[in-house]
Amino acid sequence: MNSTVFMKSAENDLTDCVRECFNAFGGVDSIVKGNVFLKINATMPMLAAITNPEVILAVIRVVKEAKEKPKQIFVFDNCAVGFFTRYIFSLEHLAQRIKKLGAKPLYLDEQKSIDVEFHGKALDKPIPIPKILYENLVEHKTENTYINIPKLKTHLQTGMTCCIKNQHGLLYAAEKVYNHHLIDEKLIDIMTIFKPDFNLVDATTVVDYGQFPIIPEWEIPMHLLLSGKDPVALDTVGAALLGIENVKHIELAAEKGFGCNELDKIEILPSRDLLEKNKCQLHCKGLPLKPSEKLTLLRGNQVCRTGCLTLGLYFVIFTHDTNFGPCVGVIGKGHNTAELDKYPGPFIVNGPCAVSELKDYFENRKAQGEKIKVYYVNDHCNLAELIKVVMKGCNIPFSHLFNVMDVNFLKVFYHLILAKFHGVRCIMKF
């Protein structure tokens, strides 16, 4: 594999910049064939968190310049658990603008599925995959084109999001939740079957303090595009740009032979000076906002960052800038129940380790006449369920969700009706 990364300043016309990103690897003619599938990051209804719509549209324009005209151009993703993709594509009128250029939005959470055996460590059973992707990008991969267009940002669970992490969006919501504590291993399982032909990374802006830019200052201008055929090399350079080290899924991908993660062995064009010039130090562990004294997070002796620890993040995000009631979160395993005795609740017990260890304890307290509220989340990291129990446990009105995400209720409702009509797989129920 060509472990070369091309870095391009994106302060001028984006279509010209994108064209240069392709030209550094033989041009769009050497890449495009058949149906072209553009995998973007459309994870949540926050523009700072998704692939820049202008970058997406620029890629479509350049792909259409290929001598072998694409049969069809699909722009696709499956958003984060608890949302629905059709709405994300409504931001900045993205879906309409995609159609105007002759491409087609593809909302994976509305697509028919086919069960696939990954034989992986995390994906260890038949997993439903969008049938259209499997048929075009696995069964007939040599006839079609897969271009990965991730957003570069930090991530509180995996360290960062770039080419490898972006493929988590190939799964439906239930499968994203499944074995989430093994998300790094899950990403490698996905790579055994789905391999992009080309990667173009949106680093026009990057996101600090994880994937939820709830404060405008967390969106950091970088004015860069990165491109290449080696997703591991691109992620390695992306991590260096963010100042993030020891990203597990990058290391696992390199061990599997999916690419190069040795920075000194990666060729950076046109010059390594661009890397040094644009390096910054962002944060993928902890948040600068401190939870209120009303909130308590009790950790057991063992807690996994990629699973139940997400509860602490959601305490911060969904209690930010609103009134809320006291709540106690309980995560991990190995708890001292004498410590739990000190609190009247309400409690959120997050993750199978905490639930299996403490459910009898809480039920005994109820049996002894205590009127305590306990919300159990049996998955390691079910984002939709976590939103629901945090809102309930902290006595926050549902309407606050729209303030956090800065979305319009009527617009959400309209697109949800459309999504339901088209068979969306949505697992968030209040």
N, C-alpha and C positions, 0 to 999 in steps of 0.2 A: 504494500500500500504506500502511496505517495504521502509521506508525513510532512507536508508543506502547508503552512498557513499564510494566507494573503490578508494583509490588513490595509484597509482603505479608509481615509478620512471621509466622513459623510456630511460635510458641511456645505457641499455644492449640490447640484442636481442629483437626486437619488437614483434616477433611472440610469444616468451615466455611471454613477458609482457602482451600482449593481452589475452593470454590463462589464465593468473592469474586473469585478470579482469573478465573473465567469471566464473572462478572457485570460485570466492568470492561469487557468487550468484547461486551455484549449478552446475556449469559447462555448457558447450555448449550443452550437451545432454538434459538438462532440458529446453532449450530455442528453439532449432532448430526443425522445422517441416515443411513439405511441401515445397513450394517455399519460398526462403529467399530473402528479399528485403533490401538492404543496402543503406540508404539515407545518402549521403555524402554532404559536402559543396563544390560545384563547381561553385561558384558565378561569378568569373571573371578570366581573363587570367593572374593571378599573383600568383605564387606558395606560397608566404607568406600568401595569403588570403584564400586559400582553405585547405580542409582536407589533411594532409600529405599523399602523395601517398603510402609511405611505411607503414603507419598505415592501409590504406585501404587494401593493399595486405595482410598484416598480419591477418586482420579480415577474409578475404576470406580463408586463409589457416586454421585458427582455426575452422571456420564454417564447412569446409570440413571434419574435424576430428570427427564430430558428428556420433554416431552409426546409427541414422536414417538419412541416407544420403539425403541432400536436393535434391528435384526434379530439381530445377534450382536456381542459385544464380544471382540475378540482382543487379547491382550497378547503382544508378540513382540519378539524380537531374535535376532541371531546373534553368539555370544560371540567373544572374541579367539581368534586362531589358536593351536591347541595345546590348547584346552579343548573342552568340548561343552556346548551351551546347556541341555539338560535338567538337568544337575547344578546350574548356576547358579540355576535356578528352584526347586531344592530348598532353598536357603538360607532360613532362617526359615519353612520350609514354604510358600513363596510360591505355588507352583503349586496346592497344596491350597486355600489361602485365596482365590486367584483363582477357582477352580472353585466354591467355596462361595458366592461372590457372583454366580454365574451367568455368569461370563466364561470364556474359553477360553485357556489358554497355547498359544502358537504358537512352536515351536522351528524357526527358519528353516533350520538345518543339517540338518533332517530332511524338508524340503519338496521337492516336485518342482519342476523348473526350466523356464524358457523363455528362449531366447536373445534378447537385445535389443541393438539398435544404438544406442549413445550418441553416436557420431560426436564423441568427445571427444579431448582431448589425451592423457589417461592411459588412459581406457577407449576405446581406438582399434580395437577389434575386437568381434565379437559377444560379449556378456557374459551368462552364465547368471544369471537373477534368479528368486527364488521366484515360481512361477507365480501363487500366490494373491494376492501383492502386486500383480503386474502387472495381473492381471485386475480387481482391485477398486480400486486406487489410480492406475491409468493409463488403462486402457480404459474403466472405468466410474467415473472419479474423481468426477464430479458427483453420483453416486448414493450415495457412501459418504463416510466421514469418516476423516481421518488426523490423529491427535494425537501430537505429539512430546514425550516426557518425559525429557529428558537429565539427567545428573548434571553439575553444574558442577565442574570440576577442572582443574588444570594438566596439561600433557602435554609430555614432554621432546622429542618430535619435531615436534609441530604448535603448541606453545605453550600450547594449552588445548583442553579438550573442552566443548562446549555443543551448541547446536541443530544447527549445520552438521556438526560432527565426528560427532555421534551417528548420522548417516545412513550412515556407513561400515559399520554393522552390517547394512545391507540386502544386502551382498555375501556370497557364500560365502567360505570360507577361502582357496581358491586365488586368487580375484580380489582379496582383501585383500592378498595377497602381491604380486600382479602390479603392476609399476610403482610400488612403494611409495615410491621416491624422489620420485615425483610425487604424493604423497598429497594435497597441497593442491589440485592441479589435478583429482585424482580426485574429491574432494568436490564440486567445482563441476560436474563431469560428472554426478554423481548428482543434483544439484539441478535440472538441466535437465529431468529426467523426474519426479522425486519431490518434491512440494511439500506440506508439512504445512498443514492447515487452521488449526491452532492449536498453540502451543508452551507448555508449562508446565515451567519449569526447577526442578529440585530443588537448592536451595542450602541445605538444612538443615544440611549439613556440606559442606566442600570439601576437596580433597586437594592438599597441597603436594608439591613435588619430583616431579611427574609422576604417572603413572597407577598406580603400584604403591605403595600405602601400607604398606610392610613394617614401618614403625615406627608405633606408635599415635599418637605426637605429630604425625604428618603429616596426620592427620584433624583439620581445624579447624572448630569449630562456627561457623555463620553464621546459622542460624535464619531463613532467608528462602525464599520462593518467588517466582519471576519468571514473568510470563506475557505473551503477546502474539501477534500474527499475523505480525510481521516477524522472521524468524529472524536476520537480519543485525543488526538493532537490539538484539535480546536478547543476541547474542554480544558485541556492542560494549559493552553495559552489563556483561555478565559479565566481560569482560576488564578493564574498569575496576575492578570489585569486587576482582579478583585482583591488580591492579597489573601486569598483563601488557600489553605494547605490541607493535605491529607484527606482528600475527597475519596471516600471508599469506593464508589461505583466507577470512578476513573481508574483506580488501581486494579479493581476486578476486571474491567474491560481490557486493560493492557495485559493482565495475566492470561486472559482467554485468547489473546492474539488479535484483538479487534483494532489495534492501533498502537501508537507510541505515546507514552506519558512521560518521557524523559525530555525535559524542556531544552536541554543543551543539544539534543539530537534532532530537534524539530527545526526545519528551515522556515524562517519567518521572512516573508517578502512584503514590501521591497527592502525592508531593513529592520533589524532587531531594535533599532533606535525607537521605532514606534511603540514597541512594548514598554520599553523603559520610560518613555515620555508620558505614557498614559496610565501607568500603574497607579493604583490607589489602595487604600486599606479600608475595606468594608467589613461588615460584621455578620456572622452567621450563627452566633451563639448569644442568646439573651437579647433583651430589648431595653432601650434607654428609658422607656416608660415603666414606672414602678406600680404594681398593683396597689390598690387602696388597702388600708388597714382592715377594711371589711372583708377582704379576701384572704383566704389561707390555703396554701397548697402543701399538703402533707405527702412526703415522698417515702416510699419504702427503701429498704437497703439496696434494691436493684430496680433501676428505671431505664427504659430504653428511649433514646433520643428520637428514634424514628417512629415511635408508637405513642404511648400514653402521655408523654411529656407535652404533647400538643395542647393539652388542657390549659397549661399555664399561659401559652400564647393566646388562646382564645379568651381567657380571663382578661388579659390586657386589651385585646382588640375590641371586644364587644362591651366592655364597661367604660371604654374611653369616651369622654365628653358626654356623659349621661348620668342620671341618678340611678342607683341600683341598691339592692339589699345585700346583706352579708351572705357569704357562701363559703363552704369548705370543699376543696378538691382533694381527692385521694387517688394516688397513682402508684404503680409499681408493686413489689411484693416485699414482705419482711417488715410488717408494721407492728408497732407497740400499741396495743389497743387501749392501754392506760392513757396515752396521749389523745386518742380519739374520744375518750370519755369526757374530756374537757369541753367539747364543743356540742352545741345543741343543733347544729345544722343550719340550713339544709345542706346535704352532702351530694357531691357528684363523685361517684366511684367509677373511674375511667380505666378500661382495659381489662382483659380476661384474668390477668394475674391478680389485680386488686379485687375484682368481683368474686373470683373463686375463693380467695382467702378471707374476705370480710363480709360476704353476704349473710352468713349465719350470725355474725356478730351484730349487724344492724337489725336483722329480723328479731333477734333476742331482745334488743333494746325496745323495739316496738311491742313485743309480746309482754314486756314488763310495764307497759303503760305509757312509754314516752311517745309523744306525738311529733315524731321527726319525719322530715321528708328526705328520701334518698332516691337519687336518679342513677341508674346503672347503665353503663355503656360497655357492652360485651366485646366490642371490637378494639383492636389495638389503636386504630386511628380512623374513626368514622367521622369525617368532617361535618356532614349534614347532621348527624345525631349530636355531635358536640355543640354545634350552634344551638340546636333546640334545647338541650339541657342547660347550657349556660344562660340562655335567655330566661328559662323557667326558674332555675336555681337562684339566679340573681334578681329575679322579679323585674326584668327589663321588658318593656312592651315590644311586640313583634315589629312595630313600625320603625324602631331604631335601626333595624337591619338596613333599611333604605337610606338612612343617614350615613351609616358606616360606609356603604358602597356607593353613595351618591347616585342613586338610581330613582327613576320615576315609577311609582306604583302602577299607574294605568298602563304605561308602556310595558312593564314587566308582565302584567296580567294579559295584555293583548298577545304578546309573543308566547306566553305560556299556553294559551288556548291553541294557538297555531301548532306549537310543539306537541301538545297532547293529541291533537288531531292527526299528527304524523307519527304517532306511536313512540314518543320520547320515553326513554328509560330514566325515570326520576325516582330516587329513593328517599327524598327529604319530605317528611310529613309532619306537620305541626298539629 
